[in-house]
Amino acid sequence: MGEQSRFRIAVLGIIAISLFSSLIARLWYLQALSAPRYEALAEGNRLRKIALPSSRGRILDRNGKVLVANRSAHSITVDPKELGSRRDEILERLAALISSDFRPVDKNMLSARLTDAALSPYGNIVVVDDVSRDKVVYLLEHQADFPGVNAELRAVREYALGPGGMGALAPHVLGYLGQASPEMIETDPDYKYGDKVGRGGVEQTYDKLLRGEEGERSFEVTSRGKVIKETEGRPSIQGNDVVLTIDKEVQFAAEEALAIGVSASRDLLDPSKRKNAAQGGAAAVVIDPADGSILASASYPSYDLRAFTTGIDQGTWDWMNDPANQYPIQNRVTQGQYPPASTLKPVVAAAALREGMITRETTFACPGKYTVPGDVSGYVFKDWTPQGHGSPDMQRALAQSCDVYFYNLGWQFYLRHNREGRDVIQENLRAFGFGTRTGVDAAGEQSGRVPDPEWKIRINDNNPDSELAKWYPGDNINLAIGQGDMLATPLQLAASYGAFARGGVMYEPHLMYKVLAPDGTTVSMREAREARTYPLSNEDLGAIREDLKSVVVGGGTGAKAFKGWPQAQIPIGGKTGTAEVQGKRDNSLFVGMGPMDDPRWIVAVVVEGGGHGSESAAPIARRIMETLARIPPTDLKGNTGGGGD
């Protein structure tokens, strides 16, 4: 054998040994190092798991009365594997069976539900909830026409009914259930496709407390996916009950009062201004100033949460969000932003006292109009009543809502701004919580607005040289009576009055009271949280509180609305407000509190297009306060109209 042949044999040997070594190494890797991984994959191919939804926890009022519970209802489910080649035919027949005028369903909707890639092919897929018994009976009697289609009993939400029984109580507080969005699924591993989650209100804020823990069913299957048997799984765990600070009785009264009061306000229209009348938007909120508990929160017009139980259609959703219908789904308590008008005057008075601009005895002449000193333009700021108020001190200015008194304060705040280089009135308004969210545990809260020179420059293209961007005396003067560009939510107004009720301390408004486990034991409780304290003497704060009492008696602007109130037994106070809205009828506002010796409730009401504060908002507030004080209700519809501001 020659040298060349031996070399070739050596090379072939090396190659053979290398290949053999690689094969041995690969076998060792597969059998030793990767065995656990492939064993897990094999087990995963052998087992299939589907989730068992948990029963959602209840939502209760502060006294344990049920606001939201669960009831058993029939849901239609489909096993996609059983449809076979008749898929389109069966789905079309099923859509015709379960569709109705209230809830239209077509084949494409069902097909889209079944083809969702995230849904397990090893379980029945719910295509519609809360189906009537007669349709379930028909389905079961004609099972041959619906292979793979079944009816199952599942839990759906059941609600306490509001006034008239036409819808659920407190819909804007409670919120509803909807499908988990792709964004939620991407950012939170606790959610997956097909999950029903809270949307809006308490259902959203406390979704993870309410939803409980899913269970699981496991199936052993063949390589072709055929189920051999069901293996051991785990049961679902019911969600916790959430107890709210809401008082069911007060909530009912608030919603009823808004509906009646808004209807009555339409009868007060000046025929010449009927075209400018609002269509009935309104809000009412009640808080306990001692800890920030929200006893009632009502927004009008309302909507029916039961529409979401069966799966809302696009037409109904569009109606709820239609401006022509006044946005029924909007929570005006936390999302409605309004000029606070004269309900801001007690806050402005407190600011003037704190800044040493006035004393409680300071008077200003009120001839029914006001002109800025040195203003050569001749522009006149008018009082709400042309005859004026004489020369009122602070108490009379609040009782009779004298605009000119506060125009004078607005001018003084302007002078202080120029002299000291700080936004004096704005600093004080923000110290009361205006211009920032209250921190309430509800989604979508708006912050309102406290306008200042910087804001005015910003909205005018950041051009400080523009005439429109300059801060004029009139800006401060309008701000001092809660007009101009100032905006506040009804909840902000109620929370700010907590300073007068509790010696300057304002608590963070909240809806959560406590959380209960399914066995009734307490999981957690919400502690009161101080939001801020306004630095004014108890003597001055107490004086303003006494001044608020004069609004609802004698010659006060709210006296007519509270005529006959048992003031000696249950002393109350408050402030009316009338907000000008360009092109529309004035908004009506009222903020009241009681009992004045130790206030335990503050009521804020706004009626869009309701006219003077004494005409619509104050009578509505009175009706709510009667429930709070447990005294017989007066005729709300007969109590609207008259009064002032």
DOLO-121842 format. One line per 8 residues: number of its first residue (from 1); for each residue z, y, x of C-alpha. Coordinates in nm, 2 decimals. Layout:
BEGIN
NUM) Z Y X ~ ...
***
This chain:
BEGIN
1) 0.00 0.00 0.00 ~ -0.10 0.33 0.14 ~ 0.11 0.64 0.18 ~ -0.07 0.81 -0.11 ~ 0.00 0.53 -0.35 ~ 0.37 0.52 -0.25 ~ 0.39 0.90 -0.31 ~ 0.24 0.87 -0.66
9) 0.48 0.59 -0.75 ~ 0.77 0.80 -0.63 ~ 0.66 1.10 -0.84 ~ 0.62 0.88 -1.14 ~ 0.97 0.74 -1.08 ~ 1.13 1.08 -1.06 ~ 0.96 1.18 -1.38 ~ 1.07 0.86 -1.56
17) 1.42 0.91 -1.43 ~ 1.42 1.27 -1.55 ~ 1.29 1.19 -1.89 ~ 1.54 0.90 -1.93 ~ 1.83 1.13 -1.81 ~ 1.72 1.40 -2.07 ~ 1.71 1.14 -2.34 ~ 2.06 1.01 -2.25
25) 2.19 1.37 -2.24 ~ 2.04 1.45 -2.58 ~ 2.19 1.14 -2.73 ~ 2.53 1.21 -2.59 ~ 2.51 1.57 -2.72 ~ 2.41 1.45 -3.07 ~ 2.66 1.17 -3.09 ~ 2.96 1.33 -2.91
33) 2.94 1.71 -2.92 ~ 2.75 1.77 -3.24 ~ 2.89 1.48 -3.44 ~ 3.14 1.70 -3.64 ~ 2.87 1.95 -3.73 ~ 2.62 1.70 -3.86 ~ 2.89 1.51 -4.03 ~ 2.98 1.84 -4.22
41) 2.62 1.90 -4.30 ~ 2.58 1.55 -4.43 ~ 2.89 1.59 -4.64 ~ 2.75 1.92 -4.77 ~ 2.43 1.75 -4.87 ~ 2.63 1.48 -5.05 ~ 2.86 1.72 -5.24 ~ 2.78 2.00 -5.48
49) 3.03 2.26 -5.60 ~ 3.03 2.50 -5.89 ~ 3.28 2.77 -5.97 ~ 3.51 2.77 -6.27 ~ 3.57 3.13 -6.39 ~ 3.93 3.23 -6.44 ~ 4.07 3.38 -6.76 ~ 4.10 3.76 -6.72
57) 4.44 3.92 -6.75 ~ 4.54 4.13 -7.05 ~ 4.58 4.51 -7.06 ~ 4.89 4.63 -7.24 ~ 5.04 4.96 -7.34 ~ 5.38 5.08 -7.20 ~ 5.56 4.91 -7.49 ~ 5.39 4.57 -7.44
65) 5.14 4.62 -7.72 ~ 4.80 4.46 -7.66 ~ 4.51 4.69 -7.58 ~ 4.28 4.42 -7.44 ~ 4.32 4.05 -7.47 ~ 4.09 3.74 -7.46 ~ 3.96 3.53 -7.75 ~ 3.76 3.22 -7.76
73) 3.39 3.26 -7.84 ~ 3.08 3.05 -7.83 ~ 2.85 3.11 -7.53 ~ 2.51 2.96 -7.51 ~ 2.45 2.77 -7.18 ~ 2.13 2.62 -7.03 ~ 2.10 2.34 -6.78 ~ 1.77 2.43 -6.60
81) 1.71 2.07 -6.48 ~ 1.68 1.95 -6.84 ~ 1.41 2.19 -6.95 ~ 1.13 2.02 -6.75 ~ 0.77 2.09 -6.85 ~ 0.89 2.23 -7.19 ~ 1.07 2.52 -7.03 ~ 0.87 2.81 -7.18
89) 0.86 2.64 -7.53 ~ 1.24 2.58 -7.53 ~ 1.32 2.93 -7.40 ~ 1.10 3.10 -7.66 ~ 1.26 2.89 -7.94 ~ 1.61 2.98 -7.81 ~ 1.53 3.35 -7.78 ~ 1.42 3.35 -8.15
97) 1.74 3.18 -8.25 ~ 1.99 3.41 -8.07 ~ 1.81 3.74 -8.10 ~ 1.91 4.00 -8.35 ~ 1.86 4.37 -8.44 ~ 2.19 4.44 -8.26 ~ 2.10 4.23 -7.96 ~ 1.73 4.16 -7.90
105) 1.65 3.87 -7.67 ~ 1.32 3.75 -7.55 ~ 1.19 3.46 -7.34 ~ 1.15 3.67 -7.02 ~ 1.52 3.78 -7.03 ~ 1.63 3.42 -7.05 ~ 1.40 3.30 -6.78 ~ 1.51 3.58 -6.55
113) 1.87 3.47 -6.60 ~ 1.79 3.10 -6.52 ~ 1.58 3.17 -6.21 ~ 1.85 3.38 -6.04 ~ 1.86 3.21 -5.70 ~ 2.23 3.27 -5.67 ~ 2.32 3.06 -5.97 ~ 2.41 2.70 -5.91
121) 2.15 2.44 -6.03 ~ 2.43 2.19 -6.08 ~ 2.61 2.37 -6.36 ~ 2.52 2.51 -6.70 ~ 2.42 2.88 -6.69 ~ 2.55 3.12 -6.95 ~ 2.26 3.31 -7.10 ~ 2.45 3.49 -7.38
129) 2.81 3.53 -7.49 ~ 2.98 3.56 -7.83 ~ 2.72 3.38 -8.05 ~ 2.79 3.35 -8.43 ~ 2.91 3.02 -8.56 ~ 2.61 2.96 -8.79 ~ 2.37 2.98 -8.49 ~ 2.58 2.74 -8.29
137) 2.58 2.50 -8.59 ~ 2.20 2.53 -8.61 ~ 2.17 2.46 -8.24 ~ 2.38 2.15 -8.25 ~ 2.20 2.02 -8.56 ~ 1.86 2.06 -8.39 ~ 1.96 1.94 -8.05 ~ 1.63 1.75 -8.01
145) 1.45 2.09 -8.02 ~ 1.68 2.24 -7.75 ~ 1.72 1.98 -7.47 ~ 1.94 2.12 -7.19 ~ 2.09 2.39 -7.43 ~ 2.45 2.37 -7.53 ~ 2.73 2.59 -7.67 ~ 3.06 2.62 -7.49
153) 3.38 2.79 -7.58 ~ 3.46 3.07 -7.33 ~ 3.70 3.37 -7.32 ~ 3.56 3.71 -7.41 ~ 3.74 4.05 -7.43 ~ 3.90 4.14 -7.76 ~ 4.02 4.50 -7.82 ~ 4.27 4.68 -8.03
161) 4.08 4.90 -8.27 ~ 4.08 5.28 -8.29 ~ 4.08 5.51 -8.59 ~ 3.87 5.38 -8.88 ~ 3.84 5.04 -8.71 ~ 3.49 5.14 -8.60 ~ 3.55 5.08 -8.23 ~ 3.80 4.98 -7.96
169) 4.09 5.21 -7.89 ~ 4.09 5.40 -7.56 ~ 3.74 5.29 -7.44 ~ 3.72 5.56 -7.17 ~ 4.06 5.45 -7.03 ~ 3.99 5.08 -7.04 ~ 3.63 5.05 -6.92 ~ 3.42 4.74 -6.98
177) 3.28 4.43 -6.80 ~ 2.94 4.40 -6.64 ~ 2.75 4.20 -6.38 ~ 2.85 4.25 -6.01 ~ 2.60 4.48 -5.85 ~ 2.41 4.38 -5.52 ~ 2.60 4.66 -5.34 ~ 2.94 4.51 -5.45
185) 2.83 4.16 -5.34 ~ 2.71 4.29 -5.00 ~ 3.02 4.48 -4.92 ~ 3.29 4.26 -5.07 ~ 3.31 3.88 -5.01 ~ 3.52 3.84 -5.32 ~ 3.22 3.90 -5.54 ~ 2.91 3.69 -5.59
193) 2.60 3.69 -5.81 ~ 2.68 3.62 -6.17 ~ 3.04 3.75 -6.16 ~ 3.16 3.97 -6.44 ~ 3.35 4.26 -6.30 ~ 3.52 4.57 -6.43 ~ 3.30 4.88 -6.48 ~ 3.47 5.21 -6.54
201) 3.83 5.27 -6.64 ~ 4.12 5.03 -6.58 ~ 3.89 4.73 -6.58 ~ 3.72 4.86 -6.26 ~ 4.03 5.02 -6.09 ~ 4.24 4.70 -6.12 ~ 3.96 4.45 -6.13 ~ 4.10 4.22 -5.86
209) 4.44 4.21 -6.03 ~ 4.29 4.12 -6.37 ~ 4.02 3.87 -6.26 ~ 4.24 3.60 -6.13 ~ 4.12 3.32 -5.90 ~ 3.82 3.10 -5.96 ~ 3.85 2.72 -5.98 ~ 3.60 2.47 -5.86
217) 3.42 2.15 -5.98 ~ 3.28 1.92 -5.72 ~ 3.00 1.66 -5.77 ~ 2.88 1.38 -5.55 ~ 2.50 1.36 -5.56 ~ 2.21 1.15 -5.42 ~ 1.96 1.28 -5.17 ~ 1.74 1.37 -5.47
225) 2.02 1.57 -5.62 ~ 2.11 1.33 -5.90 ~ 2.48 1.35 -5.99 ~ 2.67 1.03 -5.92 ~ 3.02 1.13 -6.01 ~ 3.26 1.43 -6.03 ~ 3.51 1.45 -5.75 ~ 3.84 1.62 -5.73
233) 3.83 2.00 -5.78 ~ 4.08 2.27 -5.84 ~ 4.17 2.46 -6.16 ~ 4.12 2.83 -6.20 ~ 4.42 3.07 -6.20 ~ 4.46 3.32 -6.48 ~ 4.46 3.69 -6.39 ~ 4.76 3.92 -6.40
241) 4.84 4.14 -6.70 ~ 4.82 4.51 -6.63 ~ 5.07 4.73 -6.82 ~ 4.96 5.09 -6.86 ~ 5.16 5.41 -6.91 ~ 4.95 5.46 -7.23 ~ 5.14 5.47 -7.56 ~ 4.92 5.30 -7.82
249) 5.06 5.51 -8.11 ~ 5.00 5.84 -7.92 ~ 4.66 5.73 -7.81 ~ 4.56 5.65 -8.17 ~ 4.69 5.98 -8.29 ~ 4.50 6.17 -8.01 ~ 4.17 6.00 -8.10 ~ 4.22 6.05 -8.47
257) 4.31 6.42 -8.42 ~ 4.00 6.48 -8.20 ~ 3.77 6.33 -8.46 ~ 3.92 6.52 -8.75 ~ 3.96 6.84 -8.55 ~ 3.60 6.84 -8.43 ~ 3.47 6.79 -8.78 ~ 3.69 7.07 -8.91
265) 3.57 7.31 -8.63 ~ 3.21 7.28 -8.76 ~ 3.33 7.43 -9.09 ~ 3.45 7.74 -8.90 ~ 3.11 7.83 -8.78 ~ 2.98 8.18 -8.83 ~ 2.65 8.11 -9.02 ~ 2.47 8.36 -8.79
273) 2.58 8.15 -8.48 ~ 2.53 7.80 -8.62 ~ 2.23 7.74 -8.39 ~ 2.47 7.78 -8.09 ~ 2.73 7.54 -8.21 ~ 2.84 7.25 -7.99 ~ 2.77 6.90 -8.12 ~ 3.13 6.79 -8.10
281) 3.24 6.72 -7.75 ~ 3.62 6.73 -7.70 ~ 3.90 6.59 -7.49 ~ 4.28 6.54 -7.52 ~ 4.53 6.42 -7.26 ~ 4.91 6.37 -7.27 ~ 5.12 6.33 -6.96 ~ 5.49 6.30 -6.89
289) 5.57 6.57 -6.64 ~ 5.88 6.38 -6.52 ~ 5.67 6.12 -6.34 ~ 5.30 6.18 -6.41 ~ 5.26 5.90 -6.66 ~ 4.96 5.94 -6.89 ~ 5.06 5.87 -7.24 ~ 4.72 5.93 -7.40
297) 4.37 6.01 -7.28 ~ 4.10 6.06 -7.54 ~ 3.74 6.17 -7.51 ~ 3.51 6.25 -7.80 ~ 3.25 6.14 -7.90 ~ 3.34 5.78 -7.82 ~ 3.16 5.45 -7.79 ~ 3.24 5.09 -7.89
305) 3.35 4.86 -7.60 ~ 3.26 4.56 -7.82 ~ 2.89 4.63 -7.75 ~ 2.95 4.51 -7.39 ~ 3.11 4.18 -7.51 ~ 2.78 4.04 -7.62 ~ 2.56 4.19 -7.34 ~ 2.45 4.55 -7.40
313) 2.08 4.62 -7.45 ~ 1.89 4.90 -7.28 ~ 1.86 5.11 -7.60 ~ 2.23 5.12 -7.66 ~ 2.30 5.21 -7.30 ~ 2.05 5.49 -7.32 ~ 2.22 5.62 -7.64 ~ 2.55 5.62 -7.46
321) 2.41 5.83 -7.18 ~ 2.19 6.06 -7.39 ~ 2.27 6.44 -7.36 ~ 2.15 6.48 -7.72 ~ 2.44 6.26 -7.82 ~ 2.69 6.45 -7.60 ~ 2.72 6.17 -7.35 ~ 2.96 5.94 -7.54
329) 3.02 5.73 -7.23 ~ 3.15 6.03 -7.03 ~ 3.53 6.06 -6.99 ~ 3.58 6.43 -7.06 ~ 3.94 6.41 -6.96 ~ 3.86 6.35 -6.60 ~ 3.49 6.43 -6.58 ~ 3.45 6.72 -6.81
337) 3.47 7.05 -6.62 ~ 3.54 7.37 -6.82 ~ 3.64 7.73 -6.76 ~ 4.02 7.71 -6.83 ~ 4.01 8.06 -6.99 ~ 4.35 8.20 -7.09 ~ 4.53 7.86 -7.04 ~ 4.52 7.97 -6.67
345) 4.72 8.29 -6.73 ~ 5.07 8.14 -6.68 ~ 4.95 8.01 -6.34 ~ 4.81 8.35 -6.25 ~ 5.14 8.51 -6.36 ~ 5.33 8.27 -6.14 ~ 5.10 8.36 -5.85 ~ 5.16 8.73 -5.90
353) 5.54 8.68 -5.91 ~ 5.53 8.47 -5.60 ~ 5.32 8.73 -5.41 ~ 5.56 9.00 -5.52 ~ 5.29 9.20 -5.70 ~ 5.49 9.22 -6.03 ~ 5.83 9.14 -6.18 ~ 5.88 9.00 -6.53
361) 5.94 9.35 -6.65 ~ 5.62 9.50 -6.51 ~ 5.39 9.65 -6.78 ~ 5.03 9.76 -6.80 ~ 4.87 9.98 -7.06 ~ 4.62 9.78 -7.27 ~ 4.38 9.99 -7.48 ~ 4.16 9.69 -7.54
369) 3.94 9.75 -7.24 ~ 3.95 9.78 -6.87 ~ 3.75 9.96 -6.60 ~ 3.79 9.89 -6.23 ~ 3.95 10.20 -6.06 ~ 3.68 10.40 -5.88 ~ 3.39 10.20 -6.03 ~ 3.11 10.45 -6.11
377) 2.89 10.19 -6.28 ~ 3.09 10.23 -6.60 ~ 3.11 9.85 -6.66 ~ 3.39 9.77 -6.91 ~ 3.59 9.45 -6.92 ~ 3.69 9.39 -7.29 ~ 4.00 9.24 -7.42 ~ 3.97 8.96 -7.67
385) 4.09 9.20 -7.94 ~ 3.95 9.55 -7.94 ~ 4.27 9.72 -8.06 ~ 4.45 9.61 -7.75 ~ 4.82 9.53 -7.70 ~ 4.99 9.85 -7.62 ~ 5.18 9.83 -7.29 ~ 5.30 9.47 -7.27
393) 5.53 9.31 -7.01 ~ 5.46 8.96 -6.88 ~ 5.63 8.79 -7.18 ~ 5.42 8.98 -7.44 ~ 5.11 8.95 -7.22 ~ 5.13 8.57 -7.23 ~ 5.24 8.55 -7.60 ~ 4.95 8.77 -7.72
401) 4.72 8.66 -7.43 ~ 4.65 9.02 -7.32 ~ 4.33 9.01 -7.11 ~ 4.38 9.37 -6.98 ~ 4.72 9.27 -6.83 ~ 4.55 9.00 -6.62 ~ 4.25 9.22 -6.54 ~ 4.50 9.44 -6.36
409) 4.64 9.14 -6.17 ~ 4.29 9.04 -6.08 ~ 4.23 9.39 -5.93 ~ 4.55 9.37 -5.73 ~ 4.46 9.03 -5.60 ~ 4.12 9.18 -5.49 ~ 4.30 9.46 -5.30 ~ 4.53 9.20 -5.13
417) 4.23 9.00 -5.03 ~ 4.07 9.31 -4.86 ~ 4.39 9.42 -4.70 ~ 4.51 9.08 -4.57 ~ 4.19 8.89 -4.52 ~ 4.30 8.59 -4.72 ~ 4.20 8.45 -5.06 ~ 4.53 8.52 -5.22
425) 4.46 8.41 -5.58 ~ 4.26 8.11 -5.47 ~ 4.54 7.99 -5.24 ~ 4.78 8.00 -5.53 ~ 4.54 7.82 -5.77 ~ 4.49 7.54 -5.52 ~ 4.87 7.52 -5.48 ~ 4.87 7.42 -5.85
433) 4.62 7.15 -5.79 ~ 4.30 7.32 -5.90 ~ 3.98 7.26 -5.71 ~ 4.08 6.91 -5.60 ~ 4.11 6.57 -5.77 ~ 4.45 6.48 -5.91 ~ 4.44 6.13 -5.76 ~ 4.45 5.96 -6.10
441) 4.38 5.59 -6.09 ~ 4.05 5.62 -6.28 ~ 3.70 5.61 -6.15 ~ 3.47 5.91 -6.15 ~ 3.73 6.19 -6.15 ~ 3.58 6.54 -6.09 ~ 3.75 6.80 -5.87 ~ 3.67 7.12 -6.07
449) 3.61 7.44 -5.88 ~ 3.80 7.74 -5.75 ~ 3.54 7.99 -5.65 ~ 3.60 8.21 -5.34 ~ 3.39 8.43 -5.11 ~ 3.28 8.14 -4.89 ~ 3.17 7.94 -5.19 ~ 2.97 8.23 -5.32
457) 2.79 8.27 -4.98 ~ 2.72 7.90 -4.98 ~ 2.55 7.89 -5.32 ~ 2.34 8.18 -5.22 ~ 2.15 8.01 -4.94 ~ 2.43 8.09 -4.69 ~ 2.30 8.44 -4.67 ~ 2.61 8.67 -4.65
465) 2.39 8.98 -4.66 ~ 2.25 8.90 -5.01 ~ 2.39 9.12 -5.29 ~ 2.45 8.80 -5.49 ~ 2.66 8.65 -5.22 ~ 2.91 8.94 -5.20 ~ 3.26 8.90 -5.35 ~ 3.31 9.18 -5.60
473) 3.63 9.30 -5.78 ~ 3.48 9.15 -6.10 ~ 3.49 8.80 -5.94 ~ 3.87 8.83 -5.90 ~ 3.91 9.00 -6.24 ~ 3.72 8.72 -6.42 ~ 3.91 8.46 -6.22 ~ 4.24 8.60 -6.33
481) 4.16 8.52 -6.70 ~ 4.02 8.17 -6.61 ~ 3.66 8.28 -6.65 ~ 3.37 8.34 -6.42 ~ 3.29 8.04 -6.20 ~ 3.63 7.87 -6.23 ~ 3.62 7.51 -6.36 ~ 3.90 7.26 -6.44
489) 3.93 6.93 -6.60 ~ 4.17 6.88 -6.90 ~ 4.38 6.65 -6.67 ~ 4.41 6.92 -6.41 ~ 4.53 7.17 -6.67 ~ 4.79 6.93 -6.80 ~ 4.91 6.84 -6.44 ~ 4.94 7.20 -6.34
497) 5.18 7.28 -6.63 ~ 5.41 7.02 -6.48 ~ 5.52 7.30 -6.24 ~ 5.67 7.49 -6.53 ~ 5.82 7.18 -6.68 ~ 5.99 7.04 -6.37 ~ 6.09 7.33 -6.15 ~ 5.77 7.36 -5.96
505) 5.72 6.99 -5.89 ~ 5.39 6.83 -6.00 ~ 5.35 6.46 -6.01 ~ 5.03 6.26 -5.95 ~ 4.89 6.15 -6.29 ~ 4.86 5.78 -6.33 ~ 4.77 5.50 -6.58 ~ 4.93 5.20 -6.40
513) 5.29 5.12 -6.51 ~ 5.34 4.77 -6.38 ~ 5.17 4.43 -6.31 ~ 5.28 4.11 -6.47 ~ 5.21 3.76 -6.36 ~ 5.08 3.51 -6.62 ~ 5.43 3.38 -6.66 ~ 5.56 3.73 -6.75
521) 5.74 3.81 -6.42 ~ 5.69 4.15 -6.27 ~ 5.45 4.15 -5.97 ~ 5.47 4.52 -5.89 ~ 5.56 4.86 -6.04 ~ 5.40 5.20 -5.99 ~ 5.64 5.45 -5.85 ~ 5.62 5.82 -5.93
529) 5.46 6.02 -5.66 ~ 5.51 6.39 -5.61 ~ 5.17 6.55 -5.56 ~ 5.28 6.90 -5.47 ~ 5.55 7.16 -5.53 ~ 5.48 7.53 -5.62 ~ 5.71 7.76 -5.42 ~ 5.85 7.98 -5.69
537) 6.21 8.03 -5.79 ~ 6.35 7.83 -6.07 ~ 6.44 8.15 -6.24 ~ 6.08 8.27 -6.25 ~ 5.94 7.93 -6.34 ~ 6.20 7.91 -6.62 ~ 6.11 8.25 -6.75 ~ 5.74 8.15 -6.78
545) 5.84 7.84 -6.96 ~ 6.04 8.06 -7.21 ~ 5.74 8.29 -7.24 ~ 5.53 7.99 -7.34 ~ 5.76 7.94 -7.64 ~ 5.67 8.29 -7.77 ~ 5.30 8.18 -7.79 ~ 5.37 7.95 -8.08
553) 5.61 8.17 -8.29 ~ 5.61 8.52 -8.43 ~ 5.31 8.72 -8.31 ~ 5.19 8.46 -8.06 ~ 4.83 8.35 -8.06 ~ 4.93 8.00 -8.15 ~ 5.18 8.09 -8.42 ~ 4.95 8.01 -8.71
561) 4.86 7.66 -8.58 ~ 5.23 7.58 -8.54 ~ 5.36 7.74 -8.86 ~ 5.65 7.53 -9.00 ~ 5.72 7.35 -8.67 ~ 6.09 7.27 -8.64 ~ 6.13 7.50 -8.34 ~ 6.51 7.50 -8.36
569) 6.54 7.12 -8.34 ~ 6.24 7.05 -8.11 ~ 6.15 7.36 -7.92 ~ 5.79 7.37 -7.79 ~ 5.57 7.61 -7.60 ~ 5.21 7.64 -7.49 ~ 4.91 7.86 -7.42 ~ 4.59 7.91 -7.61
577) 4.25 7.97 -7.44 ~ 3.90 8.08 -7.55 ~ 3.63 8.02 -7.29 ~ 3.30 8.20 -7.31 ~ 3.00 7.97 -7.25 ~ 2.66 8.13 -7.21 ~ 2.43 8.06 -7.50 ~ 2.69 7.86 -7.69
585) 2.99 7.91 -7.91 ~ 3.32 7.96 -7.73 ~ 3.52 7.65 -7.61 ~ 3.87 7.62 -7.77 ~ 4.16 7.52 -7.54 ~ 4.53 7.47 -7.57 ~ 4.80 7.34 -7.33 ~ 5.14 7.28 -7.48
593) 5.47 7.11 -7.38 ~ 5.80 7.00 -7.52 ~ 6.08 6.96 -7.59 ~ 6.14 7.28 -7.39 ~ 6.50 7.21 -7.29 ~ 6.37 6.90 -7.10 ~ 5.99 6.86 -7.13 ~ 5.87 6.50 -7.15
601) 5.52 6.56 -7.26 ~ 5.24 6.80 -7.18 ~ 4.93 6.80 -7.41 ~ 4.60 6.95 -7.30 ~ 4.31 6.98 -7.55 ~ 3.96 7.11 -7.51 ~ 3.71 7.14 -7.80 ~ 3.35 7.23 -7.69
609) 3.22 7.51 -7.93 ~ 3.56 7.51 -8.11 ~ 3.60 7.89 -8.11 ~ 3.93 8.05 -8.04 ~ 4.20 7.83 -7.89 ~ 4.42 7.88 -8.20 ~ 4.14 7.77 -8.43 ~ 4.06 7.41 -8.31
617) 4.24 7.30 -8.00 ~ 4.59 7.42 -8.10 ~ 4.59 7.23 -8.44 ~ 4.47 6.92 -8.27 ~ 4.75 6.95 -8.01 ~ 5.00 7.00 -8.29 ~ 4.89 6.68 -8.45 ~ 4.94 6.49 -8.13
625) 5.28 6.66 -8.06 ~ 5.40 6.56 -8.41 ~ 5.34 6.20 -8.31 ~ 5.53 6.25 -7.99 ~ 5.82 6.42 -8.16 ~ 5.82 6.16 -8.44 ~ 5.79 6.41 -8.72 ~ 5.57 6.39 -9.03
633) 5.21 6.50 -8.97 ~ 5.07 6.81 -9.13 ~ 4.72 6.84 -9.27 ~ 4.51 6.89 -8.96 ~ 4.19 6.98 -9.14 ~ 4.37 7.25 -9.34 ~ 4.54 7.39 -9.03 ~ 4.23 7.50 -8.84
641) 4.11 7.85 -8.82 ~ 4.28 8.18 -8.78 ~ 4.51 8.30 -8.49 ~ 4.36 8.44 -8.17 ~ 4.24 8.38 -7.82
***
